[in-house]
């Protein structure tokens, strides 16, 4: 759209190099420190437990009964709703498989489908807060995460001879590290003091501020204080906006450097030499199963796989811990159709037979501290996967599109020899995956940005122009001059990798999101162009009926802009509201009474 007197010949959007973003940039809600008390005036008036519901759907205690098996013993807060199907899923997913042998305390994560959509009075507020979250940290609308602290200890007073119980936090938030840290505080106290302890913990959480990207939060829980910063999509990729120490930190017990990242190096170490191939498999949305000795290793590995293509969002299903009792078991294990695009983490040896037809299987052994050199293992043929006992490795017939990067392998191997700290090894590997994904996605960003209409083509009195269509062959030709060879040292069949990616759910999800953002940008610029027009002069050429129609259309566009949270320049909404009110004043009083309403606040 052309603003008057400013015709531009360039596309509206210029792609930025992801690696050159300002590391200091934060979300529009500037980074702030929030106290543990109720939030500011910008939060809606909340009912009891609603502030807690911004973090958790509920807490569950799952016990093992010798006659009944697993059962949900406690749901807190007591009014929390769970369907019978959801309770059944939580029961089976909260206990390690009997073959896992998890004696002592074990922590892991699972993910399951939500049965029905539930909304609270906070929903709109949380959707607004979600806008500034990175794609990997947005609320999961169709699934719940379950964060488990399982305890199994010998107890001769019980018939089975063991005490077995899990404390589970159910949430839509993928804050893996945060919730595992929270459980380390809550669970030992609960196992010692039982249900009154849960009520105290929930009361603490109900005084927390709501989770907002870009904010540093100090969160009291059971006599301790956790300090954490929720990342924002405005952060520079690959950087950790560490929480700064302040004078009040003498009251802080735990400072978390991340709320969601798992230790990539530890998880990938058993299949160290195949990290690049695994990145390609995840990028392309291939069906993957991780067979591990315990739910902890299973869930960590699946979460590592999903995060290795960051900042690209993994758009297919993934189950950090999956059992034969899962409601999707038949759907995911049928041989009558090709395996779905999903990553499953399993521990039951039964899956070695059930999923033998799957194209890609990763076997993980015990994850001990990576203190010795990993042995180079070849990718094995699937027929070599025995039913019950197989060596760690990758079983697949997949041929990677890109040549293996020996440099990163040597760098990490050298780190093992020199006993480089695990955190440093993890940072190196995470940076490697980030740069690989950026090299891949930047050409797509450049091409999609070129699909935007020229700014001069937008007329305030016509509908915004449409985006040009994504033409695969046109994009492939653009790679010759602006492909990944500009930013990556890797050689190989990049063209083949792109062709396969364009068929994947990850491309579909990414492009849908980019198209929505660009259409919102067009709508925003259209509104801004209307603000620059002399509407009073315009209506002099219109009849009374046409003027009323114009007012109604402008009001509708304003309402839609606020609902969609369009990226408008500050003051645009207020300016257009003034225009609307001035037009209404030119109409007869009876029409003014119908059309005149107090202006909505500018967003």
C-alpha positions in Angstrom: 0.0 0.0 0.0 1.3 3.4 -0.9 1.4 6.1 1.8 0.7 9.4 0.0 3.7 10.9 -1.7 5.9 7.9 -0.8 5.8 5.3 -3.6 8.4 2.6 -2.9 9.8 0.1 -5.4 11.0 -2.4 -2.9 9.0 -5.2 -1.2 7.6 -4.4 2.1 9.6 -6.9 4.0 13.4 -7.3 3.9 14.6 -10.6 5.5 17.1 -10.1 8.2 20.1 -12.3 8.9 18.9 -14.2 11.9 22.4 -14.1 13.3 22.6 -10.3 13.2 19.7 -9.4 15.4 20.3 -7.2 18.3 21.0 -9.3 21.3 19.6 -6.6 23.6 16.2 -6.5 21.9 13.3 -7.4 24.1 9.5 -7.7 23.7 7.3 -4.6 23.6 6.5 -5.3 27.2 10.0 -4.3 28.4 12.0 -6.7 30.5 11.0 -6.2 34.1 11.3 -7.8 37.5 8.0 -8.9 38.9 7.5 -9.5 42.6 5.9 -12.6 43.9 2.7 -10.7 44.7 -0.3 -10.2 42.4 0.6 -8.7 39.0 0.0 -5.1 37.9 -3.1 -3.4 36.8 -2.7 -4.8 33.2 -3.8 -8.2 34.4 -7.5 -9.0 34.6 -9.4 -9.4 37.9 -8.7 -13.0 38.8 -10.7 -15.6 40.7 -9.1 -18.0 43.2 -6.7 -20.5 41.5 -6.8 -18.6 38.2 -3.2 -17.3 38.6 -2.2 -20.9 39.3 -4.0 -22.0 36.2 -1.8 -19.7 34.1 1.1 -22.1 35.0 -0.6 -25.5 35.7 -3.8 -27.2 34.8 -3.5 -29.3 37.9 -1.3 -31.5 40.1 -1.9 -35.2 40.3 -0.8 -38.0 42.7 -0.7 -41.4 41.0 -0.3 -44.4 43.2 0.1 -48.1 42.5 -2.6 -50.4 43.9 -1.8 -54.1 44.0 -5.4 -55.0 42.9 -6.4 -52.0 40.8 -3.0 -51.0 39.3 -2.3 -47.4 38.7 -4.9 -44.9 40.0 -5.1 -41.1 40.3 -5.4 -40.7 44.1 -5.4 -36.9 44.3 -6.2 -34.0 41.9 -5.4 -30.6 43.1 -7.0 -28.0 43.0 -10.0 -30.3 43.7 -12.2 -28.4 41.1 -9.7 -29.2 38.2 -11.4 -31.1 35.4 -9.9 -34.1 33.8 -11.8 -36.5 31.6 -11.7 -40.2 32.2 -9.6 -40.7 29.1 -7.1 -38.0 30.4 -7.0 -39.7 33.8 -6.2 -43.0 32.2 -3.4 -41.5 30.1 -1.9 -39.8 33.1 -2.1 -43.1 35.1 -0.1 -45.2 32.6 2.3 -42.4 31.5 3.2 -41.5 35.1 4.9 -44.9 35.9 8.0 -46.2 34.3 7.6 -49.5 32.4 8.1 -52.5 34.6 11.2 -53.4 32.6 12.8 -50.0 33.3 14.0 -50.9 36.9 13.8 -47.3 38.2 14.6 -47.8 41.8 14.8 -44.6 43.8 13.7 -41.2 42.4 13.2 -40.7 38.7 12.1 -37.6 36.8 10.7 -37.6 33.2 8.2 -35.9 30.9 5.3 -37.1 28.8 2.8 -35.5 26.4 -0.8 -36.5 25.7 -3.8 -35.3 23.7 -6.2 -33.0 25.5 -9.8 -34.4 25.3 -11.7 -31.1 25.3 -11.0 -27.4 25.0 -11.1 -25.5 28.4 -11.0 -21.8 28.7 -10.7 -19.5 31.7 -11.1 -15.7 32.1 -7.4 -15.5 31.6 -7.4 -17.0 28.1 -7.4 -13.8 26.2 -4.6 -12.3 28.4 -2.5 -15.5 28.0 -2.9 -15.4 24.2 -1.6 -11.9 24.2 1.4 -12.9 26.4 1.9 -15.9 24.1 2.4 -13.6 21.1 5.9 -12.6 22.3 7.0 -16.2 23.1 9.4 -18.1 20.8 7.7 -20.7 18.7 9.1 -23.5 20.9 7.6 -22.0 24.1 4.1 -21.2 23.0 1.3 -22.9 24.9 0.3 -26.2 23.4 -3.4 -25.9 22.5 -4.1 -29.5 21.7 -1.9 -31.4 24.2 -0.9 -31.4 27.9 2.6 -32.0 29.2 3.0 -34.2 32.2 6.1 -33.6 34.4 6.7 -36.6 36.7 8.6 -37.2 39.9 8.4 -41.0 40.5 9.6 -42.6 43.7 10.1 -46.4 44.1 11.6 -47.6 47.4 11.5 -50.9 49.2 8.8 -51.1 51.9 8.3 -54.5 53.5 5.0 -53.3 55.1 3.4 -53.3 51.6 2.2 -56.5 49.9 4.2 -55.8 46.8 7.3 -54.9 48.8 7.7 -51.5 47.2 6.3 -48.0 47.7 5.5 -46.6 44.2 4.0 -43.2 43.7 4.3 -40.3 41.3 3.7 -36.6 41.7 2.7 -35.1 38.4 2.3 -31.5 37.2 0.0 -31.2 34.2 0.5 -28.0 32.1 0.2 -26.7 28.6 3.6 -25.0 29.0 6.7 -26.7 27.6 8.9 -25.4 30.4 10.7 -28.7 30.9 13.7 -27.5 33.0 11.5 -25.2 35.1 8.9 -27.8 36.1 11.5 -30.5 36.8 13.3 -28.0 39.1 9.9 -27.2 40.7 9.3 -30.9 41.3 12.7 -31.4 43.0 11.5 -28.9 45.6 7.9 -30.1 45.9 8.0 -33.9 45.6 10.4 -34.8 48.5 8.3 -32.5 50.8 5.1 -34.2 49.6 6.3 -37.7 50.1 7.2 -36.7 53.7 4.2 -34.5 54.6 1.5 -35.7 52.1 -1.5 -33.7 50.8 -1.4 -30.5 53.1 2.0 -29.9 51.4 0.3 -29.8 48.0 -2.2 -27.2 49.2 0.6 -25.0 50.5 2.5 -25.3 47.2 -0.6 -24.4 45.2 -1.3 -21.4 47.4 2.2 -20.2 46.7 1.8 -20.6 43.0 -1.6 -18.8 43.0 0.3 -15.7 44.1 2.8 -15.9 41.2 2.6 -13.4 38.4 1.4 -14.8 35.1 4.2 -16.1 32.8 5.2 -13.4 30.3 8.0 -13.5 27.8 10.8 -11.1 28.5 10.0 -10.9 32.2 12.3 -11.8 35.1 10.2 -13.6 37.7 10.9 -14.3 41.3 8.7 -17.2 42.4 8.3 -18.3 46.0 7.6 -22.0 46.6 7.5 -23.8 49.9 10.0 -21.5 51.6 12.4 -21.2 48.7 12.5 -18.6 45.8 13.1 -19.5 42.2 14.3 -16.7 39.9 13.9 -17.2 36.1 13.5 -15.3 32.9 11.1 -16.4 30.2 12.7 -16.0 26.8 11.0 -13.9 24.1 11.0 -14.2 20.3 12.9 -10.9 20.2 16.0 -12.4 21.9 18.9 -13.1 19.6 18.8 -16.8 18.7 21.5 -18.8 20.4 22.0 -16.4 23.3 21.0 -16.9 26.8 19.6 -13.8 28.4 21.0 -14.6 31.9 19.2 -13.3 34.9 21.2 -10.5 36.4 22.0 -10.6 40.1 20.5 -7.8 42.2 20.8 -6.7 45.8 17.5 -8.5 46.6 18.9 -11.8 45.4 20.0 -12.7 49.0 16.4 -14.1 49.2 16.7 -16.1 46.0 17.4 -19.8 46.5 17.6 -21.0 42.8 18.5 -19.1 39.7 17.6 -21.1 36.5 19.7 -20.2 33.4 17.0 -21.8 31.2 13.4 -22.8 31.6 13.2 -25.4 28.8 16.5 -26.5 27.3 17.7 -30.1 27.9 21.4 -31.2 27.7 21.8 -31.9 24.0 25.3 -33.3 24.2 24.4 -35.8 26.9 21.4 -37.0 25.0 23.1 -37.3 21.6 26.3 -38.8 23.0 25.3 -42.4 22.5 24.7 -41.7 18.8 27.3 -39.0 18.6 28.5 -39.6 15.0 25.0 -39.4 13.5 23.9 -36.0 14.9 23.7 -34.5 11.4 21.7 -37.3 10.0 19.3 -37.1 13.0 18.9 -33.3 12.3 17.9 -34.1 8.7 15.4 -36.7 9.8 13.7 -34.3 12.3 13.8 -31.5 9.8 12.0 -33.6 7.2 9.4 -34.9 9.8 10.4 -38.5 9.4 8.8 -41.2 11.6 11.3 -41.8 14.4 11.3 -44.1 17.5 13.7 -43.8 20.4 14.2 -47.0 22.4 15.7 -46.2 25.7 16.2 -48.1 29.0 14.2 -45.6 31.1 11.5 -42.9 30.7 14.0 -40.2 31.8 16.4 -41.1 28.9 13.5 -41.6 26.5 11.9 -38.2 27.2 15.2 -36.2 27.3 16.3 -37.7 23.9 12.9 -37.0 22.2 12.9 -33.4 23.5 16.5 -33.0 22.3 15.5 -34.2 18.8 12.6 -31.8 18.7 14.8 -28.9 19.8 17.7 -29.6 17.4 15.9 -27.7 14.5 15.3 -24.6 16.6 14.4 -21.8 15.9 12.3 -23.7 13.4 9.2 -25.2 15.1 8.7 -29.0 15.0 5.1 -29.2 13.6 4.4 -32.9 13.9 3.4 -35.0 16.9 6.0 -36.1 19.5 5.7 -38.2 22.6 8.6 -38.1 25.0 7.3 -41.2 26.7 4.9 -43.6 25.0 3.4 -46.8 26.3 1.3 -49.7 24.9 -1.6 -48.3 26.9 -1.6 -45.0 25.0 -4.9 -44.2 23.2 -2.9 -43.7 20.0 -1.1 -47.0 20.3 -3.1 -48.7 17.5 -3.0 -45.6 15.3 0.8 -45.3 15.6 1.7 -49.0 15.3 -0.6 -50.2 12.5 1.1 -51.9 9.6 -1.7 -51.2 7.1 -0.4 -47.7 6.3 3.0 -45.9 6.4 4.1 -44.8 9.9 2.9 -41.2 10.7 5.1 -38.2 11.1 5.8 -38.5 14.8 8.7 -39.0 17.2 8.1 -41.7 19.9 10.1 -42.4 23.0 9.6 -45.9 24.4 11.1 -48.2 27.0 9.2 -51.5 26.6 11.1 -54.1 24.6 7.8 -55.1 23.0 8.1 -52.0 20.8 11.3 -53.5 19.1 9.0 -56.0 17.5 5.9 -53.8 17.1 7.7 -50.9 15.4 10.2 -53.0 13.4 8.5 -51.7 10.2 9.3 -48.1 11.1 12.0 -46.6 8.9 14.2 -45.0 11.6 15.0 -46.5 15.0 17.4 -45.0 17.6 18.6 -47.3 20.4 19.9 -45.5 23.5 22.0 -47.3 26.2 22.4 -46.0 29.7 23.4 -42.3 29.6 26.4 -42.1 31.8 28.5 -39.0 32.1 30.3 -38.7 28.8 33.8 -39.3 30.2 35.2 -41.5 27.6 35.4 -41.4 23.9 32.3 -42.5 22.0 32.9 -45.3 19.5 32.1 -44.6 15.9 29.1 -46.7 14.9 27.8 -47.3 11.5 24.1 -46.9 10.7 22.7 -50.4 10.9 20.1 -52.0 8.7 16.7 -52.5 10.3 16.8 -56.2 9.9 19.6 -56.3 12.4 17.4 -55.0 15.2 16.7 -58.0 17.4 13.5 -58.2 19.4 14.8 -57.9 22.9 18.5 -57.1 23.0 20.2 -54.7 20.6 23.2 -52.6 20.9 22.9 -48.8 20.9 22.9 -47.2 17.5 20.8 -45.9 14.6 18.9 -48.4 12.5 17.9 -46.8 9.2 18.2 -47.1 5.5 18.2 -43.2 5.2 21.0 -41.7 3.1 21.7 -38.1 4.4 21.6 -35.4 1.8 24.5 -33.5 3.3 28.1 -34.6 3.8 29.1 -35.3 7.4 30.6 -32.4 9.2 33.9 -33.8 10.6 34.8 -30.5 12.1 32.1 -30.5 14.8 32.8 -34.1 15.6 36.5 -33.4 16.1 35.7 -30.3 18.2 33.4 -32.3 20.6 35.8 -35.3 20.7 38.6 -32.9 21.7 36.3 -31.5 24.4 35.8 -35.1 25.8 39.6 -35.7 25.8 40.3 -32.4 27.6 37.3 -32.9 30.0 35.6 -29.8 28.8 32.6 -29.0 31.1 29.4 -30.6 30.0 27.7 -27.1 29.8 30.3 -26.0 27.3 29.9 -29.1 25.2 26.2 -28.6 25.2 26.5 -25.0 24.2 28.8 -25.9 21.2 26.4 -28.5 20.0 23.4 -26.3 20.4 25.2 -23.5 18.5 26.0 -25.9 15.7 22.4 -27.0 15.3 21.3 -23.4 15.4 23.7 -22.3 12.6 22.8 -25.3 10.5 19.1 -24.5 10.8 19.6 -20.8 10.1 21.7 -21.6 7.0 18.8 -23.8 5.8 15.9 -21.4 6.6 17.4 -18.0 5.6 16.9 -18.7 1.8 13.3 -19.6 2.5 12.8 -16.4 4.5 14.4 -14.4 1.6 12.1 -15.9 -1.0 8.9 -15.7 1.1 9.7 -12.0 1.8 9.8 -11.4 -2.0 6.2 -12.6 -2.2 5.0 -9.4 -0.5 3.4 -6.8 -2.8 5.2 -3.5 -3.3 4.2 -0.8 -0.9 3.0 1.5 -3.7 0.5 -1.2 -4.9 -1.7 -0.7 -1.8 -4.6 1.8 -2.1 -6.4 2.8 1.1 -9.7 2.6 -0.8 -9.2 -0.9 -2.1 -8.7 -4.2 -0.4 -5.1 -5.0 0.4 -3.4 -6.9 -2.4 -2.8 -10.6 -2.1 0.5 -12.3 -1.5 2.1 -13.9 -4.5 1.9 -17.7 -4.6 4.8 -19.8 -3.4 6.2 -21.4 -6.6 8.5 -24.3 -5.8 10.6 -24.2 -9.0 11.0 -20.4 -8.6 12.3 -20.9 -5.1 14.7 -23.6 -6.2 16.1 -21.3 -8.9 16.7 -18.6 -6.2 19.0 -21.0 -4.4 21.6 -20.7 -7.1 22.4 -17.1 -6.1 21.1 -17.0 -2.5 21.3 -20.5 -1.2 22.8 -22.0 2.0 26.2 -22.1 0.4 26.5 -18.5 1.4 26.4 -19.2 5.1 27.3 -22.9 5.5 30.6 -24.8 4.9 28.7 -28.1 4.3 28.6 -29.7 0.9 26.0 -32.1 -0.4 22.6 -32.2 -2.1 21.1 -29.1 -0.6 18.5 -29.0 -3.5 17.3 -32.5 -2.7 17.0 -31.6 1.0 14.9 -28.6 0.2 12.6 -30.6 -2.2 12.0 -33.1 0.5 11.4 -30.4 3.2 8.8 -28.7 1.0 6.7 -31.9 1.3 7.0 -32.0 5.1 4.7 -30.9 7.9 7.4 -28.6 9.2 7.4 -26.6 6.0 3.6 -26.5 6.0 3.5 -25.2 9.6 6.3 -22.7 9.0 4.8 -21.3 5.8 1.3 -21.1 7.3 2.7 -19.0 10.1 4.7 -16.7 7.8 1.8 -16.2 5.5 -0.4 -15.2 8.5 2.2 -12.7 9.7 2.6 -11.2 6.2 -1.2 -10.9 5.7 -1.4 -9.2 9.1 1.4 -6.8 8.0 -0.6 -5.9 4.9 -3.7 -5.3 6.9 -1.7 -3.1 9.3 -0.2 -1.0 6.5 -3.6 -0.7 4.9 -5.0 0.8 8.2 -2.0 3.1 8.5 -2.6 4.3 4.9 -6.2 5.1 5.9 -5.0 7.2 8.7 -3.0 9.4 6.3 -6.1 10.1 4.1 -8.3 13.1 4.4 -11.5 11.2 5.3 -13.6 14.4 5.7 -12.9 15.4 2.2 -13.6 11.9 0.9 -17.1 11.7 2.5 -18.2 14.9 0.8 -18.4 13.0 -2.4 -20.5 10.2 -0.8 -24.2 9.9 0.0 -25.4 9.6 3.6 -25.9 5.8 3.2 -22.3 5.4 1.8 -20.9 7.4 4.7 -22.7 5.2 7.2 -21.3 2.1 5.4 -17.8 3.6 5.5 -18.1 4.1 9.3 -19.3 0.6 9.8 -16.4 -0.8 7.7 -13.8 1.2 9.5 -15.2 0.1 12.9 -15.0 -3.5 11.7 -11.4 -3.1 10.6 -10.4 -1.6 13.9 -12.1 -4.3 15.8 -10.4 -7.0 13.7 -7.0 -5.2 14.1 -7.3 -5.3 17.8 -8.5 -8.9 17.8 -5.7 -10.1 15.5 -3.1 -7.9 17.4 -1.9 -6.4 14.1 1.7 -4.9 14.1 0.5 -1.2 13.9 2.6 1.9 14.5 1.9 3.4 17.9 -1.1 5.7 17.9 -2.7 4.3 14.6 -5.8 3.0 16.3 -6.4 6.2 18.3 -5.8 8.3 15.2 -8.4 6.3 13.2 -10.9 6.4 16.0 -10.7 10.2 15.9 -11.3 10.1 12.2 -14.4 7.9 12.7 -15.8 10.1 15.4 -15.3 13.2 13.3 -17.2 11.5 10.4 -20.0 10.5 12.7 -20.4 14.2 13.8 -21.2 15.1 10.2 -24.3 12.8 10.2 -27.8 13.6 11.4 -28.4 13.1 15.2 -30.5 10.0 14.8 -27.7 8.3 12.9 -25.1 9.6 15.4 -27.0 7.9 18.2 -26.8 4.6 16.4 -23.1 4.9 15.3 -21.6 6.8 18.2 -19.8 4.6 20.8 -17.0 5.5 23.1 -13.6 4.8 21.4 -11.7 1.7 22.3 -8.4 2.2 24.0 -5.4 2.1 21.6 -3.4 -1.1 21.7 
